[in-house]
Every structure is written in C-alpha cells, then in structure tokens.
C-alpha cells in the first residue's frame, strides 16, 4: 500500500482509524478524551466530529491529526 492510502484524516470514521491502527485507541482516550472509541459512536462519528464534541477547535484537531499520523508512521516502521 502507498503511504498516502494509510494517512489519517479528520473525515475518517473513528472505527476506521482503529481498524487500521488499534494501538491509537489508547492515545485517543488518554491524550484526547475520546471515550467513544469503544462505543457505537465510533462507527458513525468522524475524528473531527468526535473532537468537536469533546470541545476541540479546528487548530487542535489539525494538531491531533498530525500527531496521530506521526504515531501511525512510527508504528509502521516497527
């Protein structure tokens, strides 16, 4: 797969991200307060929507996406 195909975007469903990178569930919970990673909301809520529900603004969301992609890239190297 090409690197771009695995890039995390704010429009991805939370469940989709967790399917690709299950290890990020802990990061979403601990670093960003996403309790929804294990509930039904993860299947129909995007990262952006989840972040907004948890009080994050656009700039914070962009930083989160950058951080998640960096972590995912590092996991792929292991």
mmCIF file of the N, C-alpha and C atoms, coordinates in Angstrom:
data_MODEL
# 
_entry.id   MODEL 
# 
loop_
_atom_site.group_PDB 
_atom_site.id 
_atom_site.type_symbol 
_atom_site.label_atom_id 
_atom_site.label_alt_id 
_atom_site.label_comp_id 
_atom_site.label_asym_id 
_atom_site.label_entity_id 
_atom_site.label_seq_id 
_atom_site.pdbx_PDB_ins_code 
_atom_site.Cartn_x 
_atom_site.Cartn_y 
_atom_site.Cartn_z 
_atom_site.occupancy 
_atom_site.B_iso_or_equiv 
_atom_site.pdbx_formal_charge 
_atom_site.auth_seq_id 
_atom_site.auth_comp_id 
_atom_site.auth_asym_id 
_atom_site.auth_atom_id 
_atom_site.pdbx_PDB_model_num 
ATOM 1   N N  . UNK A 1 1  ? 0.824   -1.185 0.000  1.00 0.00 ? 1  UNK A N  1 
ATOM 2   C CA . UNK A 1 1  ? 0.000   0.000  0.000  1.00 0.00 ? 1  UNK A CA 1 
ATOM 3   C C  . UNK A 1 1  ? 0.868   1.249  0.000  1.00 0.00 ? 1  UNK A C  1 
ATOM 4   N N  . UNK A 1 2  ? 0.398   2.245  -0.664 1.00 0.00 ? 2  UNK A N  1 
ATOM 5   C CA . UNK A 1 2  ? 1.105   3.520  -0.665 1.00 0.00 ? 2  UNK A CA 1 
ATOM 6   C C  . UNK A 1 2  ? 0.902   4.224  0.661  1.00 0.00 ? 2  UNK A C  1 
ATOM 7   N N  . UNK A 1 3  ? 1.873   5.033  1.031  1.00 0.00 ? 3  UNK A N  1 
ATOM 8   C CA . UNK A 1 3  ? 1.825   5.769  2.295  1.00 0.00 ? 3  UNK A CA 1 
ATOM 9   C C  . UNK A 1 3  ? 0.564   6.627  2.394  1.00 0.00 ? 3  UNK A C  1 
ATOM 10  N N  . UNK A 1 4  ? 0.190   7.315  1.318  1.00 0.00 ? 4  UNK A N  1 
ATOM 11  C CA . UNK A 1 4  ? -0.985  8.196  1.334  1.00 0.00 ? 4  UNK A CA 1 
ATOM 12  C C  . UNK A 1 4  ? -2.269  7.430  1.637  1.00 0.00 ? 4  UNK A C  1 
ATOM 13  N N  . UNK A 1 5  ? -2.339  6.156  1.224  1.00 0.00 ? 5  UNK A N  1 
ATOM 14  C CA . UNK A 1 5  ? -3.550  5.379  1.450  1.00 0.00 ? 5  UNK A CA 1 
ATOM 15  C C  . UNK A 1 5  ? -3.786  5.125  2.926  1.00 0.00 ? 5  UNK A C  1 
ATOM 16  N N  . UNK A 1 6  ? -2.740  5.166  3.730  1.00 0.00 ? 6  UNK A N  1 
ATOM 17  C CA . UNK A 1 6  ? -2.861  4.913  5.156  1.00 0.00 ? 6  UNK A CA 1 
ATOM 18  C C  . UNK A 1 6  ? -2.893  6.189  5.978  1.00 0.00 ? 6  UNK A C  1 
ATOM 19  N N  . UNK A 1 7  ? -2.927  7.329  5.316  1.00 0.00 ? 7  UNK A N  1 
ATOM 20  C CA . UNK A 1 7  ? -2.925  8.606  6.026  1.00 0.00 ? 7  UNK A CA 1 
ATOM 21  C C  . UNK A 1 7  ? -4.263  8.820  6.737  1.00 0.00 ? 7  UNK A C  1 
ATOM 22  N N  . UNK A 1 8  ? -4.167  9.226  7.978  1.00 0.00 ? 8  UNK A N  1 
ATOM 23  C CA . UNK A 1 8  ? -5.355  9.503  8.787  1.00 0.00 ? 8  UNK A CA 1 
ATOM 24  C C  . UNK A 1 8  ? -5.821  10.926 8.478  1.00 0.00 ? 8  UNK A C  1 
ATOM 25  N N  . UNK A 1 9  ? -7.126  11.075 8.269  1.00 0.00 ? 9  UNK A N  1 
ATOM 26  C CA . UNK A 1 9  ? -7.702  12.393 8.025  1.00 0.00 ? 9  UNK A CA 1 
ATOM 27  C C  . UNK A 1 9  ? -8.818  12.641 9.040  1.00 0.00 ? 9  UNK A C  1 
ATOM 28  N N  . UNK A 1 10 ? -9.168  13.900 9.203  1.00 0.00 ? 10 UNK A N  1 
ATOM 29  C CA . UNK A 1 10 ? -10.223 14.248 10.159 1.00 0.00 ? 10 UNK A CA 1 
ATOM 30  C C  . UNK A 1 10 ? -11.593 13.772 9.699  1.00 0.00 ? 10 UNK A C  1 
ATOM 31  N N  . UNK A 1 11 ? -11.733 13.415 8.438  1.00 0.00 ? 11 UNK A N  1 
ATOM 32  C CA . UNK A 1 11 ? -13.019 12.956 7.903  1.00 0.00 ? 11 UNK A CA 1 
ATOM 33  C C  . UNK A 1 11 ? -13.202 11.446 8.021  1.00 0.00 ? 11 UNK A C  1 
ATOM 34  N N  . UNK A 1 12 ? -12.188 10.746 8.542  1.00 0.00 ? 12 UNK A N  1 
ATOM 35  C CA . UNK A 1 12 ? -12.288 9.298  8.713  1.00 0.00 ? 12 UNK A CA 1 
ATOM 36  C C  . UNK A 1 12 ? -13.139 8.968  9.932  1.00 0.00 ? 12 UNK A C  1 
ATOM 37  N N  . UNK A 1 13 ? -13.886 7.887  9.823  1.00 0.00 ? 13 UNK A N  1 
ATOM 38  C CA . UNK A 1 13 ? -14.643 7.400  10.964 1.00 0.00 ? 13 UNK A CA 1 
ATOM 39  C C  . UNK A 1 13 ? -13.658 6.924  12.030 1.00 0.00 ? 13 UNK A C  1 
ATOM 40  N N  . UNK A 1 14 ? -14.007 7.148  13.279 1.00 0.00 ? 14 UNK A N  1 
ATOM 41  C CA . UNK A 1 14 ? -13.144 6.721  14.376 1.00 0.00 ? 14 UNK A CA 1 
ATOM 42  C C  . UNK A 1 14 ? -12.877 5.225  14.281 1.00 0.00 ? 14 UNK A C  1 
ATOM 43  N N  . UNK A 1 15 ? -13.902 4.441  14.002 1.00 0.00 ? 15 UNK A N  1 
ATOM 44  C CA . UNK A 1 15 ? -13.756 2.987  13.896 1.00 0.00 ? 15 UNK A CA 1 
ATOM 45  C C  . UNK A 1 15 ? -12.796 2.608  12.769 1.00 0.00 ? 15 UNK A C  1 
ATOM 46  N N  . UNK A 1 16 ? -12.818 3.353  11.676 1.00 0.00 ? 16 UNK A N  1 
ATOM 47  C CA . UNK A 1 16 ? -11.916 3.086  10.551 1.00 0.00 ? 16 UNK A CA 1 
ATOM 48  C C  . UNK A 1 16 ? -10.458 3.278  10.975 1.00 0.00 ? 16 UNK A C  1 
ATOM 49  N N  . UNK A 1 17 ? -10.203 4.332  11.715 1.00 0.00 ? 17 UNK A N  1 
ATOM 50  C CA . UNK A 1 17 ? -8.850  4.586  12.207 1.00 0.00 ? 17 UNK A CA 1 
ATOM 51  C C  . UNK A 1 17 ? -8.416  3.458  13.134 1.00 0.00 ? 17 UNK A C  1 
ATOM 52  N N  . UNK A 1 18 ? -9.317  3.045  14.016 1.00 0.00 ? 18 UNK A N  1 
ATOM 53  C CA . UNK A 1 18 ? -8.994  1.982  14.970 1.00 0.00 ? 18 UNK A CA 1 
ATOM 54  C C  . UNK A 1 18 ? -8.805  0.636  14.283 1.00 0.00 ? 18 UNK A C  1 
ATOM 55  N N  . UNK A 1 19 ? -9.507  0.409  13.185 1.00 0.00 ? 19 UNK A N  1 
ATOM 56  C CA . UNK A 1 19 ? -9.295  -0.820 12.410 1.00 0.00 ? 19 UNK A CA 1 
ATOM 57  C C  . UNK A 1 19 ? -7.892  -0.834 11.806 1.00 0.00 ? 19 UNK A C  1 
ATOM 58  N N  . UNK A 1 20 ? -7.454  0.331  11.332 1.00 0.00 ? 20 UNK A N  1 
ATOM 59  C CA . UNK A 1 20 ? -6.128  0.442  10.718 1.00 0.00 ? 20 UNK A CA 1 
ATOM 60  C C  . UNK A 1 20 ? -5.017  0.427  11.761 1.00 0.00 ? 20 UNK A C  1 
ATOM 61  N N  . UNK A 1 21 ? -5.245  1.116  12.871 1.00 0.00 ? 21 UNK A N  1 
ATOM 62  C CA . UNK A 1 21 ? -4.234  1.290  13.914 1.00 0.00 ? 21 UNK A CA 1 
ATOM 63  C C  . UNK A 1 21 ? -4.873  1.113  15.294 1.00 0.00 ? 21 UNK A C  1 
ATOM 64  N N  . UNK A 1 22 ? -5.122  -0.119 15.728 1.00 0.00 ? 22 UNK A N  1 
ATOM 65  C CA . UNK A 1 22 ? -5.789  -0.353 17.013 1.00 0.00 ? 22 UNK A CA 1 
ATOM 66  C C  . UNK A 1 22 ? -5.056  0.288  18.199 1.00 0.00 ? 22 UNK A C  1 
ATOM 67  N N  . UNK A 1 23 ? -3.755  0.409  18.082 1.00 0.00 ? 23 UNK A N  1 
ATOM 68  C CA . UNK A 1 23 ? -2.952  0.976  19.167 1.00 0.00 ? 23 UNK A CA 1 
ATOM 69  C C  . UNK A 1 23 ? -3.309  2.441  19.447 1.00 0.00 ? 23 UNK A C  1 
ATOM 70  N N  . UNK A 1 24 ? -3.887  3.113  18.468 1.00 0.00 ? 24 UNK A N  1 
ATOM 71  C CA . UNK A 1 24 ? -4.225  4.523  18.646 1.00 0.00 ? 24 UNK A CA 1 
ATOM 72  C C  . UNK A 1 24 ? -5.455  4.732  19.532 1.00 0.00 ? 24 UNK A C  1 
ATOM 73  N N  . UNK A 1 25 ? -6.176  3.671  19.819 1.00 0.00 ? 25 UNK A N  1 
ATOM 74  C CA . UNK A 1 25 ? -7.336  3.786  20.706 1.00 0.00 ? 25 UNK A CA 1 
ATOM 75  C C  . UNK A 1 25 ? -6.944  4.334  22.064 1.00 0.00 ? 25 UNK A C  1 
ATOM 76  N N  . UNK A 1 26 ? -5.854  3.819  22.599 1.00 0.00 ? 26 UNK A N  1 
ATOM 77  C CA . UNK A 1 26 ? -5.372  4.292  23.896 1.00 0.00 ? 26 UNK A CA 1 
ATOM 78  C C  . UNK A 1 26 ? -4.967  5.761  23.831 1.00 0.00 ? 26 UNK A C  1 
ATOM 79  N N  . UNK A 1 27 ? -4.357  6.158  22.733 1.00 0.00 ? 27 UNK A N  1 
ATOM 80  C CA . UNK A 1 27 ? -3.947  7.558  22.557 1.00 0.00 ? 27 UNK A CA 1 
ATOM 81  C C  . UNK A 1 27 ? -5.177  8.459  22.497 1.00 0.00 ? 27 UNK A C  1 
ATOM 82  N N  . UNK A 1 28 ? -6.184  8.034  21.740 1.00 0.00 ? 28 UNK A N  1 
ATOM 83  C CA . UNK A 1 28 ? -7.403  8.839  21.632 1.00 0.00 ? 28 UNK A CA 1 
ATOM 84  C C  . UNK A 1 28 ? -8.089  9.004  22.991 1.00 0.00 ? 28 UNK A C  1 
ATOM 85  N N  . UNK A 1 29 ? -8.058  7.962  23.794 1.00 0.00 ? 29 UNK A N  1 
ATOM 86  C CA . UNK A 1 29 ? -8.684  8.034  25.117 1.00 0.00 ? 29 UNK A CA 1 
ATOM 87  C C  . UNK A 1 29 ? -7.861  8.902  26.060 1.00 0.00 ? 29 UNK A C  1 
ATOM 88  N N  . UNK A 1 30 ? -6.582  8.572  26.181 1.00 0.00 ? 30 UNK A N  1 
ATOM 89  C CA . UNK A 1 30 ? -5.738  9.233  27.191 1.00 0.00 ? 30 UNK A CA 1 
ATOM 90  C C  . UNK A 1 30 ? -5.322  10.655 26.823 1.00 0.00 ? 30 UNK A C  1 
ATOM 91  N N  . UNK A 1 31 ? -4.987  10.876 25.563 1.00 0.00 ? 31 UNK A N  1 
ATOM 92  C CA . UNK A 1 31 ? -4.477  12.188 25.156 1.00 0.00 ? 31 UNK A CA 1 
ATOM 93  C C  . UNK A 1 31 ? -5.579  13.163 24.739 1.00 0.00 ? 31 UNK A C  1 
ATOM 94  N N  . UNK A 1 32 ? -6.677  12.620 24.200 1.00 0.00 ? 32 UNK A N  1 
ATOM 95  C CA . UNK A 1 32 ? -7.694  13.496 23.618 1.00 0.00 ? 32 UNK A CA 1 
ATOM 96  C C  . UNK A 1 32 ? -9.084  13.334 24.232 1.00 0.00 ? 32 UNK A C  1 
ATOM 97  N N  . UNK A 1 33 ? -9.231  12.475 25.239 1.00 0.00 ? 33 UNK A N  1 
ATOM 98  C CA . UNK A 1 33 ? -10.501 12.343 25.941 1.00 0.00 ? 33 UNK A CA 1 
ATOM 99  C C  . UNK A 1 33 ? -11.614 11.677 25.168 1.00 0.00 ? 33 UNK A C  1 
ATOM 100 N N  . UNK A 1 34 ? -11.270 10.873 24.171 1.00 0.00 ? 34 UNK A N  1 
ATOM 101 C CA . UNK A 1 34 ? -12.276 10.186 23.356 1.00 0.00 ? 34 UNK A CA 1 
ATOM 102 C C  . UNK A 1 34 ? -12.729 8.914  24.063 1.00 0.00 ? 34 UNK A C  1 
ATOM 103 N N  . UNK A 1 35 ? -13.779 9.005  24.862 1.00 0.00 ? 35 UNK A N  1 
ATOM 104 C CA . UNK A 1 35 ? -14.329 7.809  25.476 1.00 0.00 ? 35 UNK A CA 1 
ATOM 105 C C  . UNK A 1 35 ? -15.116 6.979  24.483 1.00 0.00 ? 35 UNK A C  1 
ATOM 106 N N  . UNK A 1 36 ? -15.380 7.557  23.323 1.00 0.00 ? 36 UNK A N  1 
ATOM 107 C CA . UNK A 1 36 ? -16.248 6.922  22.334 1.00 0.00 ? 36 UNK A CA 1 
ATOM 108 C C  . UNK A 1 36 ? -15.549 5.854  21.488 1.00 0.00 ? 36 UNK A C  1 
ATOM 109 N N  . UNK A 1 37 ? -14.277 5.588  21.738 1.00 0.00 ? 37 UNK A N  1 
ATOM 110 C CA . UNK A 1 37 ? -13.584 4.610  20.888 1.00 0.00 ? 37 UNK A CA 1 
ATOM 111 C C  . UNK A 1 37 ? -14.159 3.213  21.044 1.00 0.00 ? 37 UNK A C  1 
ATOM 112 N N  . UNK A 1 38 ? -14.802 2.950  22.166 1.00 0.00 ? 38 UNK A N  1 
ATOM 113 C CA . UNK A 1 38 ? -15.353 1.610  22.374 1.00 0.00 ? 38 UNK A CA 1 
ATOM 114 C C  . UNK A 1 38 ? -16.878 1.576  22.329 1.00 0.00 ? 38 UNK A C  1 
ATOM 115 N N  . UNK A 1 39 ? -17.510 2.670  21.933 1.00 0.00 ? 39 UNK A N  1 
ATOM 116 C CA . UNK A 1 39 ? -18.972 2.678  21.870 1.00 0.00 ? 39 UNK A CA 1 
ATOM 117 C C  . UNK A 1 39 ? -19.449 2.717  20.412 1.00 0.00 ? 39 UNK A C  1 
ATOM 118 N N  . UNK A 1 40 ? -20.724 2.646  20.222 1.00 0.00 ? 40 UNK A N  1 
ATOM 119 C CA . UNK A 1 40 ? -21.298 2.628  18.876 1.00 0.00 ? 40 UNK A CA 1 
ATOM 120 C C  . UNK A 1 40 ? -21.002 3.906  18.105 1.00 0.00 ? 40 UNK A C  1 
ATOM 121 N N  . UNK A 1 41 ? -20.782 5.004  18.805 1.00 0.00 ? 41 UNK A N  1 
ATOM 122 C CA . UNK A 1 41 ? -20.491 6.274  18.144 1.00 0.00 ? 41 UNK A CA 1 
ATOM 123 C C  . UNK A 1 41 ? -19.265 6.227  17.265 1.00 0.00 ? 41 UNK A C  1 
ATOM 124 N N  . UNK A 1 42 ? -18.333 5.346  17.582 1.00 0.00 ? 42 UNK A N  1 
ATOM 125 C CA . UNK A 1 42 ? -17.100 5.241  16.803 1.00 0.00 ? 42 UNK A CA 1 
ATOM 126 C C  . UNK A 1 42 ? -17.376 4.810  15.370 1.00 0.00 ? 42 UNK A C  1 
ATOM 127 N N  . UNK A 1 43 ? -18.500 4.150  15.145 1.00 0.00 ? 43 UNK A N  1 
ATOM 128 C CA . UNK A 1 43 ? -18.825 3.655  13.804 1.00 0.00 ? 43 UNK A CA 1 
ATOM 129 C C  . UNK A 1 43 ? -19.457 4.702  12.905 1.00 0.00 ? 43 UNK A C  1 
ATOM 130 N N  . UNK A 1 44 ? -20.033 5.748  13.499 1.00 0.00 ? 44 UNK A N  1 
ATOM 131 C CA . UNK A 1 44 ? -20.705 6.742  12.656 1.00 0.00 ? 44 UNK A CA 1 
ATOM 132 C C  . UNK A 1 44 ? -20.238 8.170  12.911 1.00 0.00 ? 44 UNK A C  1 
ATOM 133 N N  . UNK A 1 45 ? -19.166 8.315  13.693 1.00 0.00 ? 45 UNK A N  1 
ATOM 134 C CA . UNK A 1 45 ? -18.647 9.642  14.001 1.00 0.00 ? 45 UNK A CA 1 
ATOM 135 C C  . UNK A 1 45 ? -17.225 9.767  13.463 1.00 0.00 ? 45 UNK A C  1 
ATOM 136 N N  . UNK A 1 46 ? -16.945 10.875 12.776 1.00 0.00 ? 46 UNK A N  1 
ATOM 137 C CA . UNK A 1 46 ? -15.590 11.098 12.273 1.00 0.00 ? 46 UNK A CA 1 
ATOM 138 C C  . UNK A 1 46 ? -14.689 11.586 13.403 1.00 0.00 ? 46 UNK A C  1 
ATOM 139 N N  . UNK A 1 47 ? -13.389 11.546 13.159 1.00 0.00 ? 47 UNK A N  1 
ATOM 140 C CA . UNK A 1 47 ? -12.453 12.095 14.139 1.00 0.00 ? 47 UNK A CA 1 
ATOM 141 C C  . UNK A 1 47 ? -12.785 13.555 14.423 1.00 0.00 ? 47 UNK A C  1 
ATOM 142 N N  . UNK A 1 48 ? -13.096 14.299 13.383 1.00 0.00 ? 48 UNK A N  1 
ATOM 143 C CA . UNK A 1 48 ? -13.424 15.713 13.537 1.00 0.00 ? 48 UNK A CA 1 
ATOM 144 C C  . UNK A 1 48 ? -14.666 15.899 14.404 1.00 0.00 ? 48 UNK A C  1 
ATOM 145 N N  . UNK A 1 49 ? -15.706 15.144 14.117 1.00 0.00 ? 49 UNK A N  1 
ATOM 146 C CA . UNK A 1 49 ? -16.948 15.261 14.898 1.00 0.00 ? 49 UNK A CA 1 
ATOM 147 C C  . UNK A 1 49 ? -16.716 14.883 16.353 1.00 0.00 ? 49 UNK A C  1 
ATOM 148 N N  . UNK A 1 50 ? -15.980 13.797 16.571 1.00 0.00 ? 50 UNK A N  1 
ATOM 149 C CA . UNK A 1 50 ? -15.677 13.371 17.931 1.00 0.00 ? 50 UNK A CA 1 
ATOM 150 C C  . UNK A 1 50 ? -14.881 14.425 18.686 1.00 0.00 ? 50 UNK A C  1 
ATOM 151 N N  . UNK A 1 51 ? -13.916 15.011 17.999 1.00 0.00 ? 51 UNK A N  1 
ATOM 152 C CA . UNK A 1 51 ? -13.093 16.043 18.622 1.00 0.00 ? 51 UNK A CA 1 
ATOM 153 C C  . UNK A 1 51 ? -13.930 17.272 18.981 1.00 0.00 ? 51 UNK A C  1 
ATOM 154 N N  . UNK A 1 52 ? -14.819 17.661 18.085 1.00 0.00 ? 52 UNK A N  1 
ATOM 155 C CA . UNK A 1 52 ? -15.662 18.833 18.340 1.00 0.00 ? 52 UNK A CA 1 
ATOM 156 C C  . UNK A 1 52 ? -16.597 18.585 19.522 1.00 0.00 ? 52 UNK A C  1 
ATOM 157 N N  . UNK A 1 53 ? -17.127 17.376 19.626 1.00 0.00 ? 53 UNK A N  1 
ATOM 158 C CA . UNK A 1 53 ? -17.997 17.025 20.746 1.00 0.00 ? 53 UNK A CA 1 
ATOM 159 C C  . UNK A 1 53 ? -17.227 17.134 22.063 1.00 0.00 ? 53 UNK A C  1 
ATOM 160 N N  . UNK A 1 54 ? -15.924 16.860 21.995 1.00 0.00 ? 54 UNK A N  1 
ATOM 161 C CA . UNK A 1 54 ? -15.089 16.923 23.193 1.00 0.00 ? 54 UNK A CA 1 
ATOM 162 C C  . UNK A 1 54 ? -14.434 18.289 23.371 1.00 0.00 ? 54 UNK A C  1 
ATOM 163 N N  . UNK A 1 55 ? -14.946 19.299 22.669 1.00 0.00 ? 55 UNK A N  1 
ATOM 164 C CA . UNK A 1 55 ? -14.525 20.671 22.900 1.00 0.00 ? 55 UNK A CA 1 
ATOM 165 C C  . UNK A 1 55 ? -13.281 21.130 22.159 1.00 0.00 ? 55 UNK A C  1 
ATOM 166 N N  . UNK A 1 56 ? -12.814 20.369 21.197 1.00 0.00 ? 56 UNK A N  1 
ATOM 167 C CA . UNK A 1 56 ? -11.624 20.764 20.454 1.00 0.00 ? 56 UNK A CA 1 
ATOM 168 C C  . UNK A 1 56 ? -11.999 21.703 19.313 1.00 0.00 ? 56 UNK A C  1 
ATOM 169 N N  . UNK A 1 57 ? -11.141 22.689 19.078 1.00 0.00 ? 57 UNK A N  1 
ATOM 170 C CA . UNK A 1 57 ? -11.316 23.603 17.960 1.00 0.00 ? 57 UNK A CA 1 
ATOM 171 C C  . UNK A 1 57 ? -10.557 23.098 16.743 1.00 0.00 ? 57 UNK A C  1 
ATOM 172 N N  . UNK A 1 58 ? -10.710 23.806 15.633 1.00 0.00 ? 58 UNK A N  1 
ATOM 173 C CA . UNK A 1 58 ? -10.108 23.391 14.360 1.00 0.00 ? 58 UNK A CA 1 
ATOM 174 C C  . UNK A 1 58 ? -8.589  23.240 14.455 1.00 0.00 ? 58 UNK A C  1 
ATOM 175 N N  . UNK A 1 59 ? -7.938  24.186 15.103 1.00 0.00 ? 59 UNK A N  1 
ATOM 176 C CA . UNK A 1 59 ? -6.472  24.119 15.220 1.00 0.00 ? 59 UNK A CA 1 
ATOM 177 C C  . UNK A 1 59 ? -6.048  22.901 16.043 1.00 0.00 ? 59 UNK A C  1 
ATOM 178 N N  . UNK A 1 60 ? -6.753  22.642 17.134 1.00 0.00 ? 60 UNK A N  1 
ATOM 179 C CA . UNK A 1 60 ? -6.456  21.467 17.966 1.00 0.00 ? 60 UNK A CA 1 
ATOM 180 C C  . UNK A 1 60 ? -6.674  20.174 17.185 1.00 0.00 ? 60 UNK A C  1 
ATOM 181 N N  . UNK A 1 61 ? -7.702  20.152 16.367 1.00 0.00 ? 61 UNK A N  1 
ATOM 182 C CA . UNK A 1 61 ? -7.999  18.965 15.562 1.00 0.00 ? 61 UNK A CA 1 
ATOM 183 C C  . UNK A 1 61 ? -6.864  18.707 14.568 1.00 0.00 ? 61 UNK A C  1 
ATOM 184 N N  . UNK A 1 62 ? -6.387  19.765 13.926 1.00 0.00 ? 62 UNK A N  1 
ATOM 185 C CA . UNK A 1 62 ? -5.281  19.609 12.974 1.00 0.00 ? 62 UNK A CA 1 
ATOM 186 C C  . UNK A 1 62 ? -4.035  19.067 13.664 1.00 0.00 ? 62 UNK A C  1 
ATOM 187 N N  . UNK A 1 63 ? -3.745  19.568 14.865 1.00 0.00 ? 63 UNK A N  1 
ATOM 188 C CA . UNK A 1 63 ? -2.584  19.080 15.633 1.00 0.00 ? 63 UNK A CA 1 
ATOM 189 C C  . UNK A 1 63 ? -2.782  17.608 15.989 1.00 0.00 ? 63 UNK A C  1 
ATOM 190 N N  . UNK A 1 64 ? -3.984  17.246 16.402 1.00 0.00 ? 64 UNK A N  1 
ATOM 191 C CA . UNK A 1 64 ? -4.279  15.853 16.739 1.00 0.00 ? 64 UNK A CA 1 
ATOM 192 C C  . UNK A 1 64 ? -4.047  14.946 15.533 1.00 0.00 ? 64 UNK A C  1 
ATOM 193 N N  . UNK A 1 65 ? -4.539  15.359 14.367 1.00 0.00 ? 65 UNK A N  1 
ATOM 194 C CA . UNK A 1 65 ? -4.386  14.552 13.154 1.00 0.00 ? 65 UNK A CA 1 
ATOM 195 C C  . UNK A 1 65 ? -2.905  14.395 12.810 1.00 0.00 ? 65 UNK A C  1 
ATOM 196 N N  . UNK A 1 66 ? -2.147  15.464 12.909 1.00 0.00 ? 66 UNK A N  1 
ATOM 197 C CA . UNK A 1 66 ? -0.698  15.386 12.661 1.00 0.00 ? 66 UNK A CA 1 
ATOM 198 C C  . UNK A 1 66 ? -0.045  14.409 13.625 1.00 0.00 ? 66 UNK A C  1 
ATOM 199 N N  . UNK A 1 67 ? -0.398  14.490 14.904 1.00 0.00 ? 67 UNK A N  1 
ATOM 200 C CA . UNK A 1 67 ? 0.168   13.595 15.908 1.00 0.00 ? 67 UNK A CA 1 
ATOM 201 C C  . UNK A 1 67 ? -0.203  12.142 15.644 1.00 0.00 ? 67 UNK A C  1 
ATOM 202 N N  . UNK A 1 68 ? -1.462  11.896 15.301 1.00 0.00 ? 68 UNK A N  1 
ATOM 203 C CA . UNK A 1 68 ? -1.899  10.535 15.015 1.00 0.00 ? 68 UNK A CA 1 
ATOM 204 C C  . UNK A 1 68 ? -1.162  9.964  13.810 1.00 0.00 ? 68 UNK A C  1 
ATOM 205 N N  . UNK A 1 69 ? -0.980  10.775 12.776 1.00 0.00 ? 69 UNK A N  1 
ATOM 206 C CA . UNK A 1 69 ? -0.257  10.302 11.596 1.00 0.00 ? 69 UNK A CA 1 
ATOM 207 C C  . UNK A 1 69 ? 1.207   10.012 11.913 1.00 0.00 ? 69 UNK A C  1 
ATOM 208 N N  . UNK A 1 70 ? 1.803   10.842 12.750 1.00 0.00 ? 70 UNK A N  1 
ATOM 209 C CA . UNK A 1 70 ? 3.188   10.608 13.142 1.00 0.00 ? 70 UNK A CA 1 
ATOM 210 C C  . UNK A 1 70 ? 3.310   9.298  13.926 1.00 0.00 ? 70 UNK A C  1 
ATOM 211 N N  . UNK A 1 71 ? 2.399   9.078  14.865 1.00 0.00 ? 71 UNK A N  1 
ATOM 212 C CA . UNK A 1 71 ? 2.405   7.833  15.628 1.00 0.00 ? 71 UNK A CA 1 
ATOM 213 C C  . UNK A 1 71 ? 2.174   6.627  14.718 1.00 0.00 ? 71 UNK A C  1 
ATOM 214 N N  . UNK A 1 72 ? 1.227   6.744  13.801 1.00 0.00 ? 72 UNK A N  1 
ATOM 215 C CA . UNK A 1 72 ? 0.927   5.644  12.875 1.00 0.00 ? 72 UNK A CA 1 
ATOM 216 C C  . UNK A 1 72 ? 2.140   5.333  11.999 1.00 0.00 ? 72 UNK A C  1 
ATOM 217 N N  . UNK A 1 73 ? 2.804   6.368  11.536 1.00 0.00 ? 73 UNK A N  1 
ATOM 218 C CA . UNK A 1 73 ? 4.002   6.173  10.702 1.00 0.00 ? 73 UNK A CA 1 
ATOM 219 C C  . UNK A 1 73 ? 5.092   5.451  11.490 1.00 0.00 ? 73 UNK A C  1 
ATOM 220 N N  . UNK A 1 74 ? 5.274   5.854  12.751 1.00 0.00 ? 74 UNK A N  1 
ATOM 221 C CA . UNK A 1 74 ? 6.269   5.209  13.594 1.00 0.00 ? 74 UNK A CA 1 
ATOM 222 C C  . UNK A 1 74 ? 5.917   3.754  13.885 1.00 0.00 ? 74 UNK A C  1 
ATOM 223 N N  . UNK A 1 75 ? 4.637   3.463  14.027 1.00 0.00 ? 75 UNK A N  1 
ATOM 224 C CA . UNK A 1 75 ? 4.193   2.071  14.259 1.00 0.00 ? 75 UNK A CA 1 
ATOM 225 C C  . UNK A 1 75 ? 4.473   1.211  13.033 1.00 0.00 ? 75 UNK A C  1 
ATOM 226 N N  . UNK A 1 76 ? 4.325   1.786  11.862 1.00 0.00 ? 76 UNK A N  1 
ATOM 227 C CA . UNK A 1 76 ? 4.544   1.053  10.634 1.00 0.00 ? 76 UNK A CA 1 
ATOM 228 C C  . UNK A 1 76 ? 6.017   0.661  10.457 1.00 0.00 ? 76 UNK A C  1 
ATOM 229 N N  . UNK A 1 77 ? 6.900   1.395  11.109 1.00 0.00 ? 77 UNK A N  1 
ATOM 230 C CA . UNK A 1 77 ? 8.335   1.121  10.996 1.00 0.00 ? 77 UNK A CA 1 
ATOM 231 C C  . UNK A 1 77 ? 8.775   -0.025 11.899 1.00 0.00 ? 77 UNK A C  1 
ATOM 232 N N  . UNK A 1 78 ? 7.947   -0.364 12.869 1.00 0.00 ? 78 UNK A N  1 
ATOM 233 C CA . UNK A 1 78 ? 8.311   -1.418 13.841 1.00 0.00 ? 78 UNK A CA 1 
ATOM 234 C C  . UNK A 1 78 ? 8.192   -2.780 13.206 1.00 0.00 ? 78 UNK A C  1 
# 
